[in-house]
Amino acid sequence: MITKIATTVCFILISLLPTAALQAETSPALAKQLKELDQRYRSLSAELYDNYVDPDGVQAVSGPMRLETLVGPMQLEMKVRKYLADEEPIRAIAAIYQNKELVLKQVRRGTIMGFVQLMLDHNEWQMANELFDHIKKTGLEFQATNTAYMFAKFHFRRNEWAQCLKALRQISKGKISAAHLDLYNLMYGVSLQHEGRYTEAISYYRLITPGSEYQLYATLNKVSAQLNRDGTLEQAKQLQAHLSNELLQMPNEMRDYLTLMSGYHFLENKEYAAAREAFGRVSTKSRYFNRALLGVAFAAARQGDYTRALSYTAILREKGSTDLAVDEAHLLNAYILARSRHLRAASAAYSSAVDYYAERIRDVDSFLNQTLDSDSVFDLASDINLMREFPEARSLFDNMKNLGIFLVRSEMFAQDRYYYQQIRTLYNEYTAVVETMVRDYMLARRERLASYLSQSRFGLVQMFDTGLKRDD
């Protein structure tokens, strides 16, 4: 949704957008690179484990991981549990590799399911699939179903909607446990919704048990899907009614985000009073508060309540931060003054906005021209909340965490620096991708700032063209 505002003074564009629309769009090249890096991580980790285990037990005890070929399934279970309790996931996974024949021939299917979860937690894709295939061939149907459920959760967490749907389709719904059924329906609905299949998504949300811990998410996602499908005023009112119910427990940030969304839909339908009420419900402590303040300023201006609108933009401009709402407040402030026919004040505001945006662009250019070390890259990624901006990059951060575990335990590779260097090289490539994402985000901000600068200059010219016949 983009709201365009035209006046007799100037034409400007204000980006009062939902968070999803403000996320930096993952380019095809970046998406391809993330996929290739994920595949390289999986191949490297599998190769590393294969290299450092010896199923025959001849070299294992003296090797860098000092692994043992165990004689019984209980012994293996206890060893894996101990490694995990000692926060040694590498050794736990290696023990399973070392004793794979024992796993496939003697270990209980229920225990193997736990091993699959361990592999998925660390993106050990090759072994996870090998164990899953074994369960499908030799286990009971409910065991195969619940293992497929693990894969669905894995993809769901990584925002891999098509893969999540593929895993969900392998589940025999009649065999899934009651404890898992509601999350199964929620994952199905959310994945379908992200694929643009809103009507199908709604049908799954309706299957979630009343009173379930997932009922809240299902209800709100259902309304959101209806809004995306229909965009009707009635759906916006329904969402606001749910959010106004204080008995409906939800995290504060979720309530604030959804309240913001309802405000945007009221704006779309020119229900400015309802929009102001919705934006006014967003907590002052919320990270969405600045955007809500911008929204209520815009709605007030559309109602002709210029004094209130200007007071809201003043609050934003005085904050001194550099988020999008604060940036836009400078342009909106000048627009409101022009719309209210305070032309000299509007001229001064447009001139001030020109200076503001020019300075902001210089700051961004200075950042883009500098060389960043890895610590600076990750500090900036945290400040920007890169995961929120690039939700598809979940695999990147998960894999970097796992590579970090390998690097911390580098003494395991003391006898063979080849794999240590391979891990370090891959970690550095991931770091470079994070830097690219940070720079892409800043370039997108620069484009917005350049647009606001251009519009401010145009507004200033318009003020001179009017002859400034009216004053405050």
N, C-alpha and C positions, 0 to 999 in steps of 0.2 A: 504494500500500500504506500503510495506517495501522494501527499497532499500538496496541491498546487494552490497558491494564493495570488490572486490578481487584484490590484487596486488601480485607481486612477493615477496613482503616483508611480508605481513600480510593479514589476512581476518578479516574484521570488519563489524559491522552493524550500520547504522545510521538511526534513526527514524525520517525521514522527512515525517511526517504524517499529514493529514487533522485533524482539530480540532475534528471532530466527532470520528475519530479513536483514538484520544488521551484521550477521556473521560474515566474516570474510569468505568469499566463495573459493572453495578448493579448486584450483585450476586442474585441468586434465593432466598436465605434466607433473604437478605435485602429487596428485592422486596416484599416478603411475609409479612415481618414485617411492611413495610410501608403501605401495604394494610390493615393489621389488625389494625394498629394504626388509620388509616383513619376511619375505621368502628367503632372503639371504640369512636373516637371523635364525630362522628355523633350520636351514641347511647346515649352518655353522655349528649350532648347538648340538644337533644330532650327530654331526661328524666328530665333534669334540668328545661326546660321551662314548661313541663307538671306538674312538682311538684310545681312550683311557680306561677301558674295561677289557677284561680277559675272561670270557665265560668258562674257559678251561681251568682258570685259577692258577696258572703257572706263574704269570708275572704280576698278577693283581696286587698281592699283599705288599710287594716291594715297590709298586708303582707310586706315582705322585698322589693318588687318592687313597692308597692303602686299602683297597676294597677286598672283601672276602666273598668267595663262592659259598653260599650257605646251603645247608643240607635239608632244611625243613621250612614250610611256609610260616609257621609261628615265629621262627627265628628271624625271618625276613621282615615280617610285620613289626616285630619289636625293634629291629634295627632301624627301619624307616621312621617309626614313631620317635625313637631317640634322636635321630638326626634332626627331625623337624622341631622337636622340643628344644634342641640346642641351637636352633636357627641356622641349620646347615642344609638348606634345600638342595644345593648342588650334590652333596653326598647322598642325600635321600634318593634323588633321581638317579644318580649313578649306581646306587645299590640295586635299583629295579632293573636298569640296563644290564648290570653284571649278572643278575640272577633271572634273566628273562625266561629261560627255559623252565625254571622252577615256577615262575609266575604262570606261564601258559599251561603247565601240566598239573600243578598241585594247589595253587592258591585259590581260595574261595572267590566266586564271582563278585560277591559283595565287597570283598577287599580290593579286587581289581578295579571296581568302580571308584573306590577311594583313590587308587593310583591314577586313574584317568583324570580325576579332579585335580590332583597334584600336577599332572602334566599340563593341563589346561591353564592352571594358575600361573605357570611359567612359560606358556606358549611352546611347550615341547610337542609340536604338532604331529611329528612322525610317530612317536611312541604312543601318543594319545589315540591316534587313529588305529594303530596296530592293535592296541588293547581293546578298543571299541569293536573292531572287526572280530576279535576273538570272542567277545561277549555275545555278539549277534549270532555267531556260528554255534556256540556251545552253551550259552546261557538261556534262561527263561525269558519269555516275552517282556515281562514287567522289568527285568533287569536291562534289556536292550532299550526299552522305552525310557527308563530313568537315566540311562547314560546319554541317550539322544537329548534329553532335557538339559543335561549338563552342557552339551555343545550349544544348545539354543541360548542358554544363559551367557555363555562365553561370547557368542556373536552379539547378543543383545547389549552387553556391557560395552562392546567395541563399536556400537552404532552401525553394525554390518547387517542391515535390514534384510537384504535378499538372502544372505547366508543363514540368518536367524530363521526365516520362513522355511528354508530348505530343511534345517534341522527339526523344526516343529512338525513338518510333514512326515517325518520318520517316526513320530510318536503315535503309539496306539492309545487313543484317548481313553478307552475303557480300562487300560492297564496303568494309567498314571495315578499316583496316590492322590487322595483328597487334599492333602497338605500342599501339593504342587499344582493343583488344577486351576486355582484362581490366578496364579502368576503365569501359568501357561496361556490362559485366555488374555491376560493383560499384554504379554509379549506378542501374541498373535495380533492383537488389536493395534498396538503401537507400531509394529513392523508394517502392517498393512497401511496404516495411516501415513507413515513416512514414504510409502510407495505410491501415495495418492489414491488409495482405494478406500475412500472414506466410508461408504455404505457398508462394506464388508467389515471394516474396523469396528463400526458401531455395533454390529451384530455380536462381536466377541465381547465388547465391553458389557453388553447386557447380560452375558452369561455369568458374570462374577457375582459370587454369593453376597447378599446383603449382610452387612456387618463384618465382612472380610477386611483385613488390613489393606487390601488393594482396592477396596470399593471407592475410596476417595479419588484415587488416581484414575480409576475407570470412569467415574462420573465426570470428572473434569476433562479427561481426554475425549469422552463422548461428546460433550458440549463443544470442545475445541474442534473435533472432526466435523460436527454439524456446522460450525461457523465457517470452516474452510470449504465445506461443500456448498453451503447455502448462503452464508454471509448475511443472514437475516437479522433484523433488529430484535426479533423475539428471542433468538438464540443468545444475543448479547445480554438481554435482560435476564435470561435464565442463568447464565454464568454469574452475573452479578448477584442474583438471589442466593446462589450457592455460597458465594464468597462472603456475603453479609451474614450468613448463619454462623455465629460464633461457636455454636455447639459442634460444628463440623471441624474436627481437629486436623490441622495440617501445619507443616513448617511455615514460619512467618515469611520467609523469602518466596516460597511457592505462592502463598496468598497474595503477596505484593505483586509478583510477576503476573499472575492471572488477573488481578485487579487492573493492572496496567493494560493488559490485552483487552479487557472489556471496555476500558476507556477509549482505546483506539477504535474499536468497532462502533462505539457511540459517535465518535467523531466522523467516521465514514458515513454514518446515517444522519449526520447533522443534528444529532440530539445533544446539543452543547451543554445543557443543564445536567443531563445524566452523565456526560463525560466529565464535567467538573466534579460532580459528586464522586465518581469512580476514582479519578486521579487523587482526590482529596483523602481517600482511604489508604493510600500507600504510606507506609510508615516513614517518618523522617530519618530513621536509622537504616533504612533499606538502601541497597545499592541501586535500586530503581527510582529513588526519590527524585533525583535531578530530572529524569525523563518525565516523571509525573508532574513535576513543577512546570516544565516546558509545556506539557500537554494542557494543564489547567490555564496557563497564560494564553495559549492559542485559543482555547475554547472561550475564555473570557473576552478576548478580542473579537471573536466572531459574534458574541452577544452584544458588543458595543460597550462592554464594561472595561474601558481603556485604563482607568486608574488602577483597578485591581491587576489587570494584565501587566501593566508597567511595573507594579510592585513585585510581581513574581519574577519578571526578567531581571530586575535589579538584584534580587536575592541571588540569582544564578550568576550574574556577572561579577558579583562581589566575592564569590567563592574562591576564585583564584586557581581552581583546578582546570584540567585540560580535557575533560571528557566531552563527548559529543554534544550533550545537552547544553553545557556551558558555552561551547563554541557557537552553537546555533542561537543562544540567547542574545548575542550581540546583534545579529541580523534581525531577529524577531523584534527586539526592542526598537530599532530604527523603523521597521515596518509599522509597528503599532503607533508610533508618534506620527508617521506620515498619514496613516489611516484616520487618525483623530484630528488631522489638520493642524498639528503643532509643527509647522513646516521648518521654522528656524531650528527648533530642537531636533527635528528629524534630520536636518542637514548635518548638524553637529554629531548626531549619533551615527550616521552613515560614515562620516569622516573618521570618527573614532573606531568604527568597525573595520574600515580599510587599514588603519594602523595596526589594529589588533591582529587581523588575519595575516598581514604582511609579516609581523613579528613571529607569529606561530609558524608560518611557512619557513622562515629563516631557522627557527629552532629545529624543525623536522629535517630540513636539509643538512643542518650541522650533524644531527644524529646519523643520517643516511651516509654521510661522507666519512664517518669515523670507522676505524677498525675495532671490532669488539672481541674481547677475550671470552672464554666460555662462561666464566662467572657472570659477566655482564649480560650475556645472552639469556641465561636462565633467570637472572633477576628481572629482566624486562619481560620475559615470557610469563613470569609469575605476576608482575604488575598488570600486564594486559589481560591475564587469565586466558592464555592461549588455547586452553582446552575448550573454553566456552566459544571462542571465535572460530576454532577449527575442530568441531566435534569428531570428524573422521580420523583425527590424529591420535585417538586413544591408543592404538597399537604402538605408535611411536614412543609414547611415554612409558607404556608398560614394558616394551622391549629395552628401553634405556635403563629402566630400573633393574631388569634382569641382567643386562650387560654389566651394570654397576656391581652387582653381586659377584659376577665372575672376576671383575677387576680387583675387588677388595680381597678376594681369595686367590690372588695371583701366584701365591707360593705353590699352588697345586700344579702350576705349569712350569715350575723351575727347571725341569729336565728337558723341556721343549718350548722354547720361546716362540715358536711359529704360531701356536694357537693364541698365545697372549697377544702377539702383534695383530693377529686377525681380529681378535675381540676389540683391541684398542682402535684399530682402523675403522671398524664398523661403528663403534661408539662415536668417533670423531665425525663420521659421515652423518650420523643422526644429529649431532650437535650443529653441523652445517645446515641441515634441513630446518632445525628449529630457528636458526638465525635467518634463513630465507623467509620463514613464516612471519617472524617478527618484522622484517623489512617489508614484506608484502602488506602487512597490516598498517605499517606506518605510511607506505605509499598510498594506500587507500584513503587514509586520513588526510594526506597531503592533497589528494584530488578533491576531497570535500572542501578543504580549506580554500583551495584555489577557486572552487565554484562560489563559495561564500564571498571571497574577495572580489570576484568579478561582479557579483550581484550587488555588493555594497558600493562599488564604483558606479554601477549603473544607477543605483538609487540616488547617489550623490548628484549625478548629472541630471536626473529627473527633478531633484529639488531646485537646482539652478534654473531649469527650464520653466518651472512654475513661477519664477520671479519672487518666490518667498513672500507672497502677498499676505499670508496670515502668520500671526505670531502666537506665542503662548499666552 
